[in-house]
Amino acid sequence: MNENEKIVTVPYLLTVKQASDYFNIGARVIRALADADVDYSFHVYNGNRLMIKREAFENFLKTAQTV
């Protein structure tokens, strides 16, 4: 493997648009869920940009009854 080659994987953090496309949930719903997530279990802010933790959000969706 050449040192300039990079392994492409699914990113740890997703933007709201990427999360919307990845999970097939509307961006408004994702933002509303993040607003309700007061302990920051599945989201972080990078400056003023909302970022979704992919694995934590997947686990949240597995246990959620409704979205």
Helices and strands as residue ranges (DSSP letters): E 13-15, H 16-23, H 27-36, E 43-46, E 49-53, H 54-63
